[in-house]
Amino acid sequence: MKYEEKLRLLKEKYLNIFLETREKVEEELSASQPLFCCCGKLATGLHERYCAKFQKKVDMKTVERLEQLVVDNNPVLYRYSVSYHIHNGKRPIDYEVYTEIIEAISIKEAYQIALLRATTPGTLSEFPVTIYKKDIKRAK
């Protein structure tokens, strides 16, 4: 798989992880060149933001770090147990717990999938649903 394909796939499927990693890489590269940019000009924050060579280098390092997500287009998925608290009464203590297994690449993505399922009408319940991050755990 070529660099451009990997970059496109990361941006399409794993945007949050890609952006977080890219920000870290950009900070590290910026700190590693205190005076001059990789293109030879004076390295200021404004220059680095618009320098094509610097941005390309940041993208390449980001793709390198996230390579395991796009190897053969088969990302490593983990199983997470998610508990939904379905409020079926007027009192806060009237609820039932529904648990399911979600496959995702991180707890953050599992939480986002669970939120989407909980807020989509007709998927879980017609009653309000609450998800607590502490109730998302790696399944065995």
C-alpha positions in Angstrom: 0.0 0.0 0.0 1.4 3.4 -1.0 1.9 6.4 1.3 -1.0 8.3 -0.2 -3.4 5.4 0.2 -2.4 4.9 3.8 -2.8 8.6 4.5 -6.3 8.6 2.9 -7.4 5.5 4.8 -6.2 7.0 8.1 -8.1 10.2 7.5 -11.2 8.3 6.5 -11.4 5.6 9.1 -9.3 6.8 12.1 -9.6 10.6 11.9 -9.4 11.2 15.7 -6.4 9.1 16.2 -4.7 10.5 13.1 -5.2 14.1 14.3 -4.0 13.4 17.8 -0.9 11.6 16.6 -0.3 14.3 13.9 -0.4 17.0 16.5 2.2 15.2 18.7 4.5 14.5 15.7 4.2 18.2 14.6 5.2 19.4 18.1 8.2 16.9 18.2 9.5 17.9 14.8 9.1 21.6 15.6 11.1 21.1 18.8 13.8 19.2 17.0 14.5 22.1 14.6 15.0 25.1 16.9 16.4 27.5 14.4 15.9 26.3 10.8 13.1 24.4 9.1 13.8 21.3 7.1 13.4 23.5 3.9 16.2 25.8 5.1 14.2 28.8 6.1 13.9 30.3 9.6 11.6 28.0 11.6 8.8 30.1 13.1 5.4 28.8 14.1 3.8 30.6 11.2 6.3 29.3 8.7 5.9 25.7 9.9 2.2 25.9 9.6 2.4 26.8 5.8 5.6 25.0 4.8 4.8 22.2 2.4 8.0 20.3 3.1 7.5 20.4 6.8 3.8 19.4 6.6 4.7 16.5 4.2 7.3 15.4 6.7 4.8 15.5 9.5 2.3 13.5 7.5 5.0 10.9 6.6 6.0 10.5 10.3 2.4 10.2 11.3 1.7 7.5 8.8 4.8 5.7 10.0 3.5 5.7 13.6 0.0 4.6 12.7 1.2 1.9 10.2 -0.2 -0.9 12.2 -3.8 0.4 11.7 -3.6 0.1 7.9 -1.5 -3.0 7.4 -3.4 -4.9 4.7 -6.4 -2.8 5.6 -7.0 -5.1 8.6 -6.8 -2.9 11.7 -6.2 -4.5 15.1 -9.6 -4.6 16.8 -10.1 -5.2 20.5 -13.2 -6.4 22.2 -14.8 -4.0 24.7 -17.6 -4.7 27.1 -20.0 -1.7 27.2 -22.8 -1.3 29.8 -25.8 0.9 28.9 -28.0 2.2 31.8 -31.5 2.4 30.4 -33.7 4.7 32.5 -37.2 3.2 32.4 -38.8 5.1 35.3 -39.2 8.5 36.7 -36.8 8.0 39.6 -33.1 8.0 39.0 -32.7 4.5 40.5 -35.2 2.9 38.1 -32.9 1.6 35.4 -31.8 -1.6 33.8 -28.3 -2.4 32.6 -27.8 -3.8 29.1 -24.3 -5.0 28.2 -22.8 -5.8 24.8 -19.5 -6.4 23.2 -18.2 -3.8 20.7 -15.1 -4.3 18.5 -13.0 -1.1 18.2 -9.4 0.0 18.0 -9.5 1.9 21.3 -11.7 2.7 24.3 -12.3 6.1 22.9 -13.7 4.6 19.7 -15.7 2.1 21.6 -17.3 4.9 23.6 -18.1 6.8 20.4 -19.7 3.7 18.9 -21.7 3.2 22.1 -22.9 6.8 22.1 -24.0 6.5 18.5 -26.0 3.4 19.3 -27.5 5.0 22.4 -28.6 8.1 20.6 -29.9 6.5 17.4 -33.7 6.1 17.8 -35.0 2.5 17.9 -31.6 0.8 18.4 -31.6 0.2 22.2 -34.7 1.6 23.9 -37.2 4.4 23.7 -36.1 5.4 27.2 -33.1 7.7 27.9 -29.8 5.8 27.9 -26.6 6.8 29.9 -23.1 5.4 29.3 -20.4 5.9 31.8 -16.8 5.7 30.5 -15.8 3.7 33.6 -18.2 0.9 32.4 -16.3 0.3 29.2 -13.7 -2.4 29.8 -11.5 -4.7 27.6 -13.4 -7.9 27.2 -11.6 -11.2 27.6 
